[in-house]
Amino acid sequence: MRCYSIYKVHKLRFLRGGEMNENTNINTNLKQLREDKGVMQKMIAKQLGISANYYSQIENGHRALRIEHLLKLRDIFNVSLEKIIDK
């Protein structure tokens, strides 16, 4: 599974320097998953070990999503990486 995660991340290049439309898809998906779960940003941020402001910046596309946060978000929302990354 780890190799697949790295492949997907490399393929999409959404970390620093990734294309904006790919980042936008991820940000939109994260926001939708969070709203579907009925949780506030500060609750997700706490589970990730980051500030609510930092998480807000990720959702709004002002910060890049780190791999370790992506993997934790997958577990928090109990979804596949594709659900977070894909359009």
Protein Blocks (a to p, Z undefined) as FASTA:
>chain_A
ZZmmmmmmmmnopaghiafklmmmmmmmmmmmmmmnopafklmmmmnopafklmmmmmno
paccdfklmmmmmmmnopafklmmmZZ
